[in-house]
Amino acid sequence: MRKNNKITRNRYVFAAVFAALIAVSGFFIIPLPAGVPIVLKNLFVVLSGTVLGSFYGSIATLIFIAAGLIGIPVFVIPGGPGVFLTPLGGYIIGYFLSSLAAGLITGLPKTSEKNVKLFLCIRIGIASFAGFIIILMSGVFYMMYLNSMPLTAALASGFLPFIAGDIIKFAVSIPLALKLRPVAARYINSEE
C-alpha cells in the first residue's frame, strides 16, 4: 500500500514538473529568418504524453492550461479565459489533445525500455508525429471557426509557418522520449 502511495505521488510530481517545463519552455525562442520563431512549448507538450503516458501527460498540460487561464503568464499572450477568443485558443486545446493522444499511443513507460527496440522507436515516432499534427490542426480548425476562414487560408497562416520548426522538434522528441521513459518508469510505474 505504501509503495502505491509513493508511486501515485511520484506520478503527480512528474506531471507538475512537465507542466513547469511546458510553461518555462515558452521563454526560449529561436528566431528564424522566415519570421516565425521556434518555441519549445509544443515539444514539451508532446514529451509529456510520450514520457508520462496519456493520463499523467494530459494532467501536465491541464495544469499548464489552468495556470494560464487564471492569469499566470505562461501563454505567449496575456492569459485568462479571453485567450480562447484568439487563434491561440485552438493550439491550447490541441496541447491537451496532443499529450493525451501521444500518451495513448506510447502508454505508461517501463524500465525495460532502456533496451531500445525498433518497435518502441516506431511507436514513439508515431506518437510524436500525431502529437505535433494534432496541435497544428487544432489551431487550424479553431482559426477556421473563429475567423470564418477557408481551410486553405487557415493552413497558410496556422500550419505552414510552423512546419520547419516542428520537424526539428519532432526529430529531437524521439531520442529524448527514448532516454526519459526508462528514467521516469523507475519512479512512476508500479509494475516494475
FITI-697690 format. One line per field, with one value per residue (C-alpha): residue number from 1; residue in three letters; x, y, z. Coordinates in nm, 3 decimals. Example, Ala and Ser with C-alpha at 12.3 -4.5 7.8 and 13.67 -1.06 7.14 Angstrom:
% FITI-697690
k <- 1:2
r <- ALA:SER
px <- 1.230:1.367
py <- -0.450:-0.106
pz <- 0.780:0.714
This chain:
% FITI-697690
k <- 1:2:3:4:5:6:7:8:9:10:11:12:13:14:15:16:17:18:19:20:21:22:23:24:25:26:27:28:29:30:31:32:33:34:35:36:37:38:39:40:41:42:43:44:45:46:47:48:49:50:51:52:53:54:55:56:57:58:59:60:61:62:63:64:65:66:67:68:69:70:71:72:73:74:75:76:77:78:79:80:81:82:83:84:85:86:87:88:89:90:91:92:93:94:95:96:97:98:99:100:101:102:103:104:105:106:107:108:109:110:111:112:113:114:115:116:117:118:119:120:121:122:123:124:125:126:127:128:129:130:131:132:133:134:135:136:137:138:139:140:141:142:143:144:145:146:147:148:149:150:151:152:153:154:155:156:157:158:159:160:161:162:163:164:165:166:167:168:169:170:171:172:173:174:175:176:177:178:179:180:181:182:183:184:185:186:187:188:189:190:191:192
r <- MET:ARG:LYS:ASN:ASN:LYS:ILE:THR:ARG:ASN:ARG:TYR:VAL:PHE:ALA:ALA:VAL:PHE:ALA:ALA:LEU:ILE:ALA:VAL:SER:GLY:PHE:PHE:ILE:ILE:PRO:LEU:PRO:ALA:GLY:VAL:PRO:ILE:VAL:LEU:LYS:ASN:LEU:PHE:VAL:VAL:LEU:SER:GLY:THR:VAL:LEU:GLY:SER:PHE:TYR:GLY:SER:ILE:ALA:THR:LEU:ILE:PHE:ILE:ALA:ALA:GLY:LEU:ILE:GLY:ILE:PRO:VAL:PHE:VAL:ILE:PRO:GLY:GLY:PRO:GLY:VAL:PHE:LEU:THR:PRO:LEU:GLY:GLY:TYR:ILE:ILE:GLY:TYR:PHE:LEU:SER:SER:LEU:ALA:ALA:GLY:LEU:ILE:THR:GLY:LEU:PRO:LYS:THR:SER:GLU:LYS:ASN:VAL:LYS:LEU:PHE:LEU:CYS:ILE:ARG:ILE:GLY:ILE:ALA:SER:PHE:ALA:GLY:PHE:ILE:ILE:ILE:LEU:MET:SER:GLY:VAL:PHE:TYR:MET:MET:TYR:LEU:ASN:SER:MET:PRO:LEU:THR:ALA:ALA:LEU:ALA:SER:GLY:PHE:LEU:PRO:PHE:ILE:ALA:GLY:ASP:ILE:ILE:LYS:PHE:ALA:VAL:SER:ILE:PRO:LEU:ALA:LEU:LYS:LEU:ARG:PRO:VAL:ALA:ALA:ARG:TYR:ILE:ASN:SER:GLU:GLU
px <- 0.000:0.279:0.459:0.140:0.101:0.460:0.410:0.091:0.266:0.559:0.323:0.169:0.513:0.629:0.311:0.379:0.741:0.630:0.371:0.654:0.873:0.591:0.546:0.916:0.989:0.781:1.055:1.312:1.264:1.484:1.434:1.419:1.476:1.127:0.977:0.806:1.033:1.073:0.939:0.985:0.643:0.483:0.793:0.736:0.363:0.433:0.703:0.461:0.245:0.524:0.712:0.433:0.156:-0.190:-0.333:-0.037:0.082:-0.258:-0.266:0.061:-0.096:-0.413:-0.201:-0.027:-0.358:-0.519:-0.222:-0.268:-0.643:-0.610:-0.372:-0.025:0.181:0.256:0.091:0.261:-0.010:-0.171:-0.372:-0.714:-1.023:-1.001:-0.723:-0.996:-1.115:-0.786:-0.640:-0.407:-0.710:-0.711:-0.348:-0.410:-0.695:-0.454:-0.198:-0.433:-0.544:-0.183:-0.048:-0.350:-0.309:0.070:0.031:-0.238:-0.006:0.303:0.144:0.299:0.679:0.858:1.215:1.269:1.259:1.619:1.700:1.578:1.389:1.276:0.907:0.943:1.118:0.841:0.569:0.729:0.778:0.411:0.305:0.526:0.413:0.049:0.108:0.257:-0.009:-0.291:-0.160:-0.130:-0.463:-0.644:-0.509:-0.612:-0.968:-1.007:-0.893:-1.147:-1.421:-1.313:-1.242:-1.471:-1.164:-1.147:-0.926:-0.654:-0.619:-0.613:-0.347:-0.140:-0.145:-0.176:0.010:0.268:0.472:0.533:0.636:1.014:1.034:0.807:1.011:1.319:1.127:0.984:1.337:1.451:1.143:1.208:1.556:1.450:1.148:1.362:1.603:1.343:1.089:1.305:1.412:1.051:0.945:1.168:0.956:0.606:0.547:0.434:0.465:0.843
py <- 0.000:0.240:0.174:0.253:0.585:0.673:0.580:0.789:1.085:1.048:1.046:1.377:1.523:1.426:1.579:1.902:1.904:1.864:2.142:2.366:2.263:2.346:2.688:2.775:2.650:2.934:3.175:3.005:3.147:3.065:3.334:3.223:3.431:3.343:3.540:3.265:3.176:2.827:2.791:2.473:2.467:2.210:1.988:1.955:1.907:1.609:1.479:1.493:1.237:1.020:1.009:1.000:0.824:0.953:1.028:1.198:1.360:1.520:1.617:1.806:2.001:2.066:2.214:2.437:2.543:2.609:2.826:3.035:3.061:3.203:3.467:3.329:3.447:3.111:3.171:3.373:3.637:3.760:3.475:3.435:3.289:3.558:3.360:3.144:3.449:3.442:3.185:3.070:2.907:2.633:2.548:2.537:2.289:2.100:2.082:1.876:1.654:1.610:1.489:1.263:1.105:1.071:0.904:0.668:0.555:0.507:0.404:0.423:0.387:0.070:0.034:-0.247:0.020:0.114:-0.154:0.034:-0.176:-0.084:-0.123:0.123:0.376:0.345:0.376:0.688:0.831:0.779:0.926:1.233:1.288:1.258:1.499:1.772:1.730:1.744:2.073:2.230:2.105:2.212:2.561:2.550:2.431:2.684:2.964:2.847:2.857:3.181:3.386:3.213:3.131:2.878:2.575:2.689:3.029:2.870:2.620:2.900:3.104:2.840:2.536:2.607:2.869:2.620:2.316:2.380:2.426:2.133:1.900:1.986:1.937:1.609:1.483:1.582:1.443:1.079:1.038:1.249:1.027:0.714:0.842:0.981:0.696:0.438:0.706:0.808:0.442:0.384:0.632:0.614:0.253:0.025:-0.288:-0.269
pz <- 0.000:0.094:-0.237:-0.431:-0.246:-0.329:-0.698:-0.717:-0.556:-0.796:-1.095:-0.991:-0.917:-1.268:-1.413:-1.223:-1.341:-1.702:-1.655:-1.535:-1.829:-2.072:-1.907:-1.890:-2.242:-2.386:-2.285:-2.509:-2.856:-3.156:-3.421:-3.785:-4.098:-4.224:-3.934:-3.732:-3.437:-3.294:-2.940:-2.743:-2.575:-2.805:-2.779:-2.405:-2.455:-2.682:-2.446:-2.153:-2.335:-2.473:-2.141:-1.882:-2.072:-2.151:-1.807:-1.642:-1.963:-2.011:-1.640:-1.703:-1.989:-1.786:-1.505:-1.759:-1.918:-1.578:-1.479:-1.794:-1.752:-1.401:-1.533:-1.467:-1.769:-1.929:-2.268:-2.542:-2.496:-2.174:-2.025:-1.880:-2.046:-2.315:-2.477:-2.631:-2.825:-3.016:-3.258:-2.977:-2.812:-3.074:-3.014:-2.639:-2.690:-2.916:-2.634:-2.421:-2.712:-2.824:-2.490:-2.447:-2.793:-2.769:-2.430:-2.555:-2.833:-2.613:-2.283:-1.938:-1.953:-1.844:-1.715:-1.965:-2.236:-2.161:-2.418:-2.724:-2.974:-3.323:-3.234:-2.945:-3.171:-3.428:-3.163:-3.013:-3.363:-3.447:-3.111:-3.156:-3.514:-3.408:-3.121:-3.339:-3.609:-3.352:-3.212:-3.556:-3.687:-3.370:-3.431:-3.797:-3.728:-3.446:-3.680:-3.937:-3.673:-3.503:-3.815:-4.067:-4.276:-4.557:-4.495:-4.736:-4.566:-4.219:-4.332:-4.481:-4.161:-3.888:-4.021:-4.290:-4.097:-3.817:-4.026:-4.027:-3.650:-3.579:-3.800:-3.593:-3.266:-3.395:-3.470:-3.119:-2.943:-3.033:-2.879:-2.580:-2.514:-2.557:-2.291:-2.050:-2.050:-1.861:-1.611:-1.546:-1.527:-1.224:-1.030:-1.180:-1.288:-1.005:-1.222:-1.234
